[in-house]
């Protein structure tokens, strides 16, 4: 075949830019390595200003969230990998069915091989008959998958940054743990109305410590999730319509998921131990 009609794999337009024809032909071998322009994958930082509301619903100040965020072209993939890892690692993998060799009974031949006019049967444990074994049924297995610690933290901070970037999706409320003298769901709903929250919407509260009265007052609201830094997870962040923080949790998020965070913490070791236990 002539050179004009041959097709090279590397001459495809998928691998070469439009300026390929402008590159001069090399007449001699050169030891200089070609220079490629690689696109930087830097991690940006999202800053969101949040109003601080009092227990009565009045604005008493402002605070800010300064969190890491993955680049726009990879943000969805990072968060998707994080949520899939969390959900899949919760699977116990205990589903099990009996195969033909495990079904009890069937040792005797059901009926004679010949002179019956019926199909020949050697055992009642055949998967083709009711009560027989299961073909390719589920067996106990380990569904857990691994994710890098930094990637998991980046997925969490990206989800929080995405929630904070939407207007009025995240608010900050002063510490109200001591405002409830006794458990009362009606009083908690009234406080939510003062903060501009609809009890029918999915609301997630993130507090450093949940008092007994606050936990008992909010547990009867089916659309509400009351979390602490230990129970914070991607699913509840993405599944919530509104996110309520306290000044202490804002400082915690800026310290753990901020751009200045470096190294590992004791909570990372606890999360790894918990993942190994669940796996």
N, C-alpha and C positions, 0 to 999 in steps of 0.2 A: 504494500500500500504506500502511496506517495506521501510526502510530508504535508502536502496541502490538505489532504483529506483525513489525516490522523487527528484523534481527539485525545488530549491529555487531561488527566484528573485534576491537576493543579491549574489548568487553564480555564476552569469553570468560573463564571461570573460570581459564584457564591463565595469564592475565596480571594478574588482580586477586585480592587477598586476600579472606578471609571478611568483613573489616570494610568492604568496599566500600559496602554499603548504609547504613553509619553516617555516611558522609561527607556533609556538608550540601551542597546544590546552590548553585552560585555564581550570584548574581543579576547580578553586574557583572564586567567584565574586570578582572583584577588583574595588576600588573606584577611581583608577587613570584613568584620561581621556586619550584616545589614542592621539598620536601626529601625525598630518598630515603635510606634507610638501607642503605649498602653493607656487605657482609660483608668483613671484613679478611682478607687472604690472607697472614698472617704466616708466616715460616719458623721452626719450632720447633727446639730444640736437644736432642739426645738424649745423655745421660750414662750410660755403662756402665762398671762396675768390672770389671777383668780381673785374674785371678791371674797372677803371674809365677812360672813354674816353672824350676827349675834343670835342668841337663842330665841329672841323675839322677832327675828327676821330683818333687822336693820343692818345696813352696811357699816362696818366699823373699821375697815382697812382693806388692804390688798396684799397679796403674796404672789409668788411666781413659781412655775415649774420649769426646771432646766434639765431636760432629759435627753439622752442619746436617742437618735433615730436612724434607722437604716436608710440608705439611699432609696429614692422613689422606685427605681427599677428593680430593686431586690427586696423591698419592704414586705410585699405580699408573700413572697416565698419564705422569708424568715419567720413571719408570724404563722404562716400555714404549717411549716415544719414544727414550730413550737407547740401549736395546738394539737396536731396529730400525735406528737410524742406524748403529751399529757394524757390524751384520751386513750391511746393504745396501751400505755403502760398501766392503766387502771384495769385492763382486762385480766381476769383471773386465769382464763384458758383451761377451765375444768370441764368443758363440754366433752362428752364421751359417748360413743355408741358401741354396740356389740357386733363384731364381725361374725362370719359364718362359723369360725372355729370357737367362738366364745359363747354362742347361744346354747342354752341348756337343752339337752334331749336330742332326738333325731338320729340316734345310733342305729335304730332298726330301719330296715327298708320298708317304705310305706305299703307297697303292694308288689306283687311279682313283676318281673321284668317283661314277661311275654303273656300272651293270651288274655289280655284285659282290654285291648283296644285303646288304651290310654297312653299318654306320654310316659316314657320311662323316668322313674324317680329313684334316686339313690338315698336321699335324706330329706327330712322335713325342715332342716335348717337352711335350705337353699334360699338365697335372697329373692328368688322369684315367687316365694310363697309367703302368705301372712305368718308372722311370728318368726320368720327367718332372720338371717343376719342382714346387716346394712352394708351396701357397697360404697366404698369411699366416704364413709361417715366421718364426722369430726372426732379427733382424739386429743387428749390433753397435750398442750404445747405452750411454749413461752412466746408471748406476743410482744414482749418489751423490746424497745429499740433505744439506741443511745443518741445523745445530743451533746454537743460541746457546751461546757458551762458558760462561756462567753456568748455563744449563740443563743442559749436559752435566756440569758439576761437581756440580750439585745432585742429578742422577740418581745419580752415583757415591756421594756422601755419604749419600743416602737408602738405597741398597742396603747400604752398610756399616753404617748405623745399624740397619737391619732385621735384619741378621745378628747384630749385637752385642746386640740386645734379647732374642734367644732364649738361654735358659740353656745354658751349656756349649757353645755353638756357636763361640765365639771364645776363644782362650787366648793368652797371651803367654809366650814362652820366651826365656830368656837367649841371648845370642849364642853360637852353637855352631859357627861356621865353622872355628875352630882345633881343635875336638875330634876331627876325623877326620884321622888321620895319613896314611891312604891310602884310596882308594875301596873301600868295602865296603857292599854293599846290605844284608847281614845285620845289620850294626851299626846302620844307619839304621832298619831295621824294629824292632830292639830299642829304640832311642830313642823311636820313635813309640809303642810299647807302654807305655813308662814314662810318657809324657805323656797316656796315656788315649786314644790315637788308634787306630782300626782301619784297617789297611792296605787293607781291602776297601772302605772308605768313600771318598768323594771328598773329598780334603783339599787345601787350597790354602795354600801357604807364601808369605808376603810378607816379603822381606828386602831390606835396602838394597843388599847386595852378596852374591852367591852365589859362594863359593869353588869352585875346580875339584873338590876332593875331595867337597864336598857335592853339587855338580851331578852328578858321575859316580856317586855313591852312591844318588841318588834317581831317576835317569832310567829305571831299569828297573822302577819301580813305576808301573803304568799308570793308577792312580786318583789319582796325586799330580801337582800342578802347582806348580812352583817359579817364582815371579814376583818381579820387582823393580818399583819405582815406575814405571819406563819402560814395562813390559809389563803393568801393571795394567789390567784391563778389566772391564766389567760382566758379560759372559757367565760368566767363571770365578767371579766372586763369587756370582752367582745359581745356578750349577751345582754349587757346593760344599756338602758337608754340614758340614764343619768348616773354620775359618779360623785359621791360626796366624800370629801376629805376633811381632816382636821389640821390645824397648823403643825402639830407634831408629825403627822403622817406625810405632810408636804416636805418637811425637813428630812424625813427618813427616805422618801423617794428621791429627792435631790442628792442625798448622800450615797444611796445604793445604786441608783440607775442614772446618775448624772455623768457629765463628761469628765469630771475630775476623779471619778472612782477608778482605783487601780488595785490589783491584788485580789485576794480571796478573804472571805469572812467565815465565821463559825457557822453561819446559816447555810453557806454553800455546802459545808461538810454534812450538816444535818439533812439537807435536801438529797445529797448523794446517798446517805444511809437510808433515807426513806424510799428512794427509788429502788435501791437494791432489795429492800424488804418487800416492796410491792411486786418487783420482778420475780 
